[in-house]
Amino acid sequence: MADFENLNEDFKETLTEKLIKLSRVAKVVKGGRRFSFAAMVAVGDNNGSVGIGYGKANELTDSISKANQHARKNLIKVNLNKNKSLPHDIIGVYKCSKIIMKPAVPGTGVIAGGAVRMIMEAAGVKDVLTKIIGSKNQLNVAKATFNGLLSLRNIKEVANNRGKKIIDLF
């Protein structure tokens, strides 16, 4: 995970926020119902950095702001190629949710639904094909997508790990 702790305030101001899921939870007590809210948010700079966060509070705005703060703490740098697409196929897994993400040719757009689309748009991915397999729970899908993006590697990293030059890999 990249170190985004010491970011300047200008960068934090340019981050876009996308609300993935908002739930209202009711707890029945002696005097009636108590409502609380849970929110999941994706935050990104549309240029390869993205984070997701989850927050719970008794007020709607507080839950969104908590999720926002959590997402900003968990920013990662996504390895994208020059066409703003993924460098290779990847499968993200979290619990029973699996997300297959494939790079697409320029002009395809983001072919994804729900939580996956929000995260891809926040990360700045322009062309990608995705498919959700297994559980379609939005929270698990978002975490599976995030895990998949964490495991992306570019050609330079692979060459360094193998102790070879980039030309030798082909």
C-alpha contacts under 8 A as a table, 3 or more apart, distances in Angstrom:
res1	aa1	res2	aa2	distance
1	M	75	L	7.77
1	M	76	I	5.67
1	M	77	K	7.61
1	M	150	L	7.80
2	A	75	L	7.27
2	A	76	I	5.48
2	A	77	K	6.33
3	D	6	N	7.56
4	F	7	L	5.65
4	F	73	K	7.39
4	F	75	L	6.69
4	F	76	I	7.95
5	E	73	K	7.27
7	L	11	F	6.68
7	L	12	K	7.20
8	N	11	F	5.77
8	N	12	K	6.85
9	E	12	K	5.05
9	E	13	E	6.17
10	D	13	E	5.15
10	D	14	T	6.54
11	F	14	T	5.27
11	F	15	L	6.82
12	K	15	L	5.55
14	T	45	D	6.37
15	L	43	V	6.26
15	L	44	G	5.21
15	L	45	D	4.62
15	L	46	N	7.90
16	T	43	V	5.58
16	T	44	G	5.42
16	T	45	D	6.01
16	T	46	N	7.67
16	T	122	A	6.65
17	E	41	V	6.74
17	E	42	A	5.84
17	E	43	V	4.58
17	E	44	G	6.77
17	E	68	N	7.62
17	E	122	A	7.36
18	K	41	V	5.67
18	K	42	A	5.13
18	K	43	V	6.33
18	K	118	M	6.26
18	K	119	I	7.96
18	K	122	A	7.22
19	L	22	L	7.40
19	L	39	A	7.47
19	L	40	M	6.25
19	L	41	V	4.57
19	L	42	A	6.41
19	L	118	M	7.84
20	I	39	A	7.59
20	I	40	M	5.38
20	I	41	V	5.32
20	I	42	A	6.69
20	I	114	G	7.39
20	I	115	A	5.60
20	I	118	M	6.69
20	I	138	Q	7.67
21	K	39	A	5.62
21	K	40	M	5.10
21	K	41	V	7.17
21	K	138	Q	7.09
21	K	139	L	7.61
22	L	37	F	7.17
22	L	38	A	5.78
22	L	39	A	4.47
22	L	40	M	6.53
23	S	37	F	5.66
23	S	38	A	5.19
23	S	39	A	6.43
24	R	35	F	6.63
24	R	36	S	5.87
24	R	37	F	4.62
24	R	38	A	6.55
25	V	35	F	5.60
25	V	36	S	5.24
25	V	37	F	5.94
25	V	38	A	7.61
26	A	33	R	6.07
26	A	34	R	5.56
26	A	35	F	4.56
26	A	36	S	6.51
27	K	33	R	5.54
27	K	34	R	5.03
27	K	35	F	6.33
28	V	32	G	5.84
28	V	33	R	4.46
28	V	34	R	6.23
29	V	32	G	5.37
29	V	33	R	5.88
29	V	34	R	7.02
35	F	58	N	6.67
36	S	56	K	7.37
36	S	57	A	5.88
36	S	58	N	4.25
36	S	59	E	6.51
36	S	60	L	7.68
37	F	56	K	5.71
37	F	57	A	5.57
37	F	58	N	5.88
37	F	59	E	6.41
37	F	60	L	5.68
37	F	63	S	6.22
38	A	54	Y	7.29
38	A	55	G	5.70
38	A	56	K	4.32
38	A	57	A	6.61
38	A	60	L	7.81
38	A	63	S	5.85
38	A	64	I	7.72
39	A	54	Y	5.73
39	A	55	G	5.39
39	A	56	K	6.46
39	A	63	S	5.81
39	A	64	I	5.55
39	A	67	A	6.25
40	M	52	I	7.17
40	M	53	G	5.66
40	M	54	Y	4.48
40	M	55	G	6.57
40	M	64	I	7.43
40	M	67	A	5.95
40	M	139	L	7.41
41	V	52	I	5.66
41	V	53	G	5.38
41	V	54	Y	6.54
41	V	64	I	7.32
41	V	67	A	5.84
41	V	68	N	6.14
41	V	71	A	6.86
42	A	50	V	7.07
42	A	51	G	5.75
42	A	52	I	4.45
42	A	53	G	6.58
42	A	68	N	7.73
42	A	71	A	6.55
42	A	118	M	6.77
42	A	119	I	5.80
42	A	122	A	6.65
43	V	50	V	5.61
43	V	51	G	5.23
43	V	52	I	6.20
43	V	68	N	7.20
43	V	71	A	6.09
43	V	72	R	6.75
43	V	75	L	7.89
43	V	119	I	7.77
43	V	122	A	5.96
43	V	123	A	7.99
44	G	47	N	7.71
44	G	48	G	7.62
44	G	49	S	5.38
44	G	50	V	4.16
44	G	51	G	6.33
44	G	75	L	7.81
44	G	119	I	7.95
44	G	122	A	4.35
44	G	123	A	5.26
44	G	124	G	7.66
45	D	48	G	6.87
45	D	49	S	5.71
45	D	50	V	6.84
45	D	122	A	6.34
45	D	123	A	6.42
45	D	124	G	7.12
46	N	49	S	6.95
46	N	121	E	6.70
46	N	122	A	5.25
46	N	123	A	4.87
46	N	124	G	3.65
46	N	125	V	7.45
47	N	123	A	6.09
47	N	124	G	4.94
47	N	125	V	7.89
48	G	77	K	5.64
48	G	78	V	4.93
48	G	79	N	6.84
48	G	80	L	6.67
48	G	123	A	4.91
48	G	124	G	5.73
48	G	125	V	7.46
49	S	75	L	6.34
49	S	76	I	5.52
49	S	77	K	4.50
49	S	78	V	5.89
49	S	122	A	7.82
49	S	123	A	5.38
49	S	124	G	7.86
50	V	75	L	5.23
50	V	76	I	5.56
50	V	77	K	6.67
50	V	78	V	7.32
50	V	119	I	7.22
50	V	122	A	6.17
50	V	123	A	4.93
51	G	71	A	4.80
51	G	72	R	6.20
51	G	73	K	7.66
51	G	74	N	5.19
51	G	75	L	4.15
51	G	76	I	6.12
51	G	146	F	7.84
52	I	67	A	7.83
52	I	68	N	7.97
52	I	70	H	7.23
52	I	71	A	4.34
52	I	72	R	7.66
52	I	74	N	6.66
52	I	75	L	7.48
52	I	119	I	7.89
52	I	142	A	7.82
52	I	143	K	7.95
52	I	146	F	7.62
53	G	66	K	7.98
53	G	67	A	4.61
53	G	68	N	6.13
53	G	69	Q	7.31
53	G	70	H	4.67
53	G	71	A	3.90
53	G	72	R	7.66
53	G	74	N	7.39
54	Y	66	K	7.24
54	Y	67	A	4.38
54	Y	68	N	7.74
54	Y	70	H	6.62
54	Y	71	A	7.44
55	G	63	S	4.96
55	G	64	I	6.45
55	G	65	S	7.59
55	G	66	K	4.87
55	G	67	A	4.11
55	G	68	N	7.83
55	G	70	H	7.45
56	K	62	D	7.76
56	K	63	S	4.75
56	K	64	I	7.94
56	K	66	K	7.16
56	K	67	A	7.64
57	A	60	L	7.02
57	A	62	D	5.90
57	A	63	S	4.72
58	N	62	D	7.39
58	N	63	S	7.38
59	E	62	D	5.29
59	E	63	S	6.35
60	L	63	S	5.35
60	L	64	I	6.49
61	T	64	I	5.18
61	T	65	S	6.16
62	D	65	S	5.12
62	D	66	K	6.06
63	S	66	K	5.13
63	S	67	A	6.19
64	I	67	A	5.11
64	I	68	N	6.08
65	S	68	N	4.87
65	S	69	Q	6.21
66	K	69	Q	5.19
66	K	70	H	6.23
67	A	70	H	5.08
67	A	71	A	6.10
68	N	71	A	5.11
68	N	72	R	6.27
69	Q	72	R	5.17
69	Q	73	K	6.38
70	H	73	K	5.19
70	H	74	N	6.41
71	A	74	N	5.11
71	A	75	L	6.45
72	R	75	L	5.56
76	I	150	L	7.44
78	V	123	A	7.32
78	V	149	L	6.25
78	V	150	L	7.00
78	V	152	L	7.14
79	N	86	L	7.20
79	N	87	P	7.24
79	N	152	L	6.24
79	N	153	R	6.30
79	N	154	N	6.23
80	L	83	N	7.75
80	L	84	K	5.57
80	L	85	S	5.58
80	L	86	L	5.16
80	L	87	P	5.98
80	L	125	V	7.55
80	L	154	N	7.86
81	N	84	K	5.50
81	N	85	S	5.65
81	N	86	L	6.17
81	N	87	P	5.53
82	K	85	S	7.39
83	N	106	P	6.73
83	N	126	K	7.70
83	N	127	D	7.96
84	K	124	G	6.92
84	K	125	V	5.23
84	K	126	K	5.43
84	K	127	D	6.86
85	S	103	P	5.66
85	S	104	A	6.86
85	S	125	V	5.44
85	S	126	K	5.94
85	S	127	D	5.20
85	S	128	V	6.25
86	L	89	D	7.39
86	L	102	K	6.97
86	L	103	P	4.92
86	L	104	A	7.98
86	L	125	V	7.40
86	L	127	D	7.90
86	L	128	V	7.04
86	L	152	L	7.93
87	P	103	P	6.65
87	P	152	L	7.53
87	P	153	R	7.48
87	P	154	N	6.42
88	H	102	K	6.59
88	H	103	P	6.18
88	H	152	L	7.56
89	D	100	I	7.51
89	D	101	M	5.78
89	D	102	K	4.51
89	D	103	P	6.41
90	I	100	I	6.07
90	I	101	M	5.34
90	I	102	K	6.58
90	I	148	G	6.23
90	I	151	S	7.83
90	I	152	L	7.16
91	I	98	K	6.67
91	I	99	I	5.47
91	I	100	I	4.58
91	I	101	M	6.18
91	I	148	G	5.76
92	G	98	K	5.62
92	G	99	I	5.03
92	G	100	I	6.61
92	G	101	M	7.89
92	G	144	A	4.78
92	G	145	T	5.42
92	G	146	F	7.33
92	G	147	N	5.42
92	G	148	G	3.72
92	G	149	L	7.42
93	V	96	C	7.38
93	V	97	S	5.85
93	V	98	K	4.59
93	V	99	I	6.53
93	V	143	K	7.93
93	V	144	A	4.60
93	V	145	T	7.46
93	V	147	N	6.66
93	V	148	G	6.92
94	Y	97	S	5.42
94	Y	98	K	6.64
94	Y	140	N	6.05
94	Y	141	V	7.30
94	Y	143	K	6.15
94	Y	144	A	4.51
94	Y	147	N	7.39
95	K	140	N	6.99
96	C	134	G	5.76
96	C	135	S	5.46
96	C	140	N	7.72
97	S	132	I	7.18
97	S	133	I	6.21
97	S	134	G	4.99
97	S	135	S	4.71
97	S	136	K	6.61
97	S	137	N	7.66
97	S	140	N	6.02
97	S	141	V	5.73
97	S	144	A	6.42
98	K	132	I	5.89
98	K	133	I	5.03
98	K	134	G	6.08
98	K	135	S	7.62
98	K	141	V	7.24
98	K	144	A	6.30
99	I	130	T	6.75
99	I	131	K	5.70
99	I	132	I	4.69
99	I	133	I	6.13
99	I	141	V	7.21
99	I	144	A	6.42
99	I	145	T	6.23
99	I	148	G	7.66
100	I	130	T	5.38
100	I	131	K	5.17
100	I	132	I	6.53
100	I	133	I	7.70
101	M	128	V	6.81
101	M	129	L	5.76
101	M	130	T	4.48
101	M	131	K	6.79
102	K	128	V	5.78
102	K	129	L	5.10
102	K	130	T	6.30
103	P	127	D	6.54
103	P	128	V	4.84
103	P	129	L	6.34
104	A	108	T	6.31
104	A	109	G	7.96
104	A	127	D	5.18
104	A	128	V	4.90
104	A	129	L	6.21
105	V	108	T	6.01
105	V	127	D	6.60
106	P	109	G	7.49
106	P	126	K	7.84
106	P	127	D	6.05
107	G	127	D	6.74
108	T	111	I	7.65
108	T	127	D	5.45
108	T	128	V	7.26
109	G	126	K	5.53
109	G	127	D	4.40
109	G	128	V	6.41
110	V	117	R	6.80
110	V	120	M	7.49
110	V	121	E	7.83
110	V	125	V	7.45
110	V	126	K	6.02
110	V	127	D	5.20
110	V	128	V	5.09
110	V	129	L	6.52
111	I	117	R	7.60
111	I	127	D	7.70
111	I	128	V	6.06
111	I	129	L	4.95
111	I	130	T	6.16
112	A	116	V	5.95
112	A	117	R	5.04
112	A	128	V	7.80
112	A	129	L	6.54
112	A	130	T	5.34
112	A	131	K	7.05
113	G	116	V	5.83
113	G	117	R	5.26
114	G	117	R	5.55
114	G	118	M	6.62
114	G	138	Q	7.40
115	A	118	M	5.20
115	A	119	I	6.33
115	A	138	Q	6.00
115	A	139	L	7.89
115	A	141	V	6.60
115	A	142	A	5.43
116	V	119	I	5.30
116	V	120	M	6.12
116	V	130	T	7.95
116	V	141	V	7.05
116	V	142	A	6.21
116	V	145	T	6.31
117	R	120	M	5.14
117	R	121	E	6.03
118	M	121	E	5.28
118	M	122	A	6.13
119	I	122	A	5.09
119	I	123	A	6.12
119	I	142	A	7.45
119	I	145	T	7.68
119	I	146	F	7.86
120	M	123	A	5.07
120	M	124	G	6.20
120	M	125	V	5.31
120	M	126	K	7.89
121	E	124	G	5.07
121	E	125	V	5.90
121	E	126	K	7.40
122	A	125	V	7.81
125	V	128	V	7.09
132	I	135	S	7.88
132	I	136	K	6.95
132	I	141	V	7.61
133	I	136	K	7.53
135	S	140	N	7.63
135	S	141	V	7.61
136	K	140	N	7.46
136	K	141	V	6.30
137	N	140	N	5.48
137	N	141	V	6.04
138	Q	141	V	4.97
138	Q	142	A	6.01
139	L	142	A	5.22
139	L	143	K	6.37
140	N	143	K	5.15
140	N	144	A	6.04
141	V	144	A	5.04
141	V	145	T	6.12
142	A	145	T	5.14
142	A	146	F	6.20
143	K	146	F	4.96
143	K	147	N	6.10
144	A	147	N	5.05
144	A	148	G	6.17
145	T	148	G	5.07
145	T	149	L	6.27
146	F	149	L	5.12
146	F	150	L	6.19
147	N	150	L	5.01
147	N	151	S	6.52
148	G	151	S	5.32
148	G	152	L	6.79
149	L	152	L	5.41
153	R	157	E	6.36
153	R	158	V	7.05
154	N	157	E	5.60
154	N	158	V	6.63
155	I	158	V	5.17
155	I	159	A	6.17
155	I	166	I	6.96
156	K	159	A	5.17
156	K	160	N	6.17
156	K	166	I	6.67
157	E	160	N	5.15
157	E	161	N	6.13
158	V	161	N	5.18
158	V	162	R	6.27
159	A	162	R	5.23
159	A	163	G	5.98
159	A	164	K	5.11
159	A	165	K	5.77
159	A	166	I	5.61
159	A	169	L	7.12
160	N	163	G	4.97
160	N	164	K	6.27
160	N	165	K	7.53
161	N	164	K	7.87
164	K	168	D	6.37
164	K	169	L	7.39
165	K	168	D	5.35
165	K	169	L	7.01
166	I	169	L	5.51
166	I	170	F	7.46
167	I	170	F	5.74
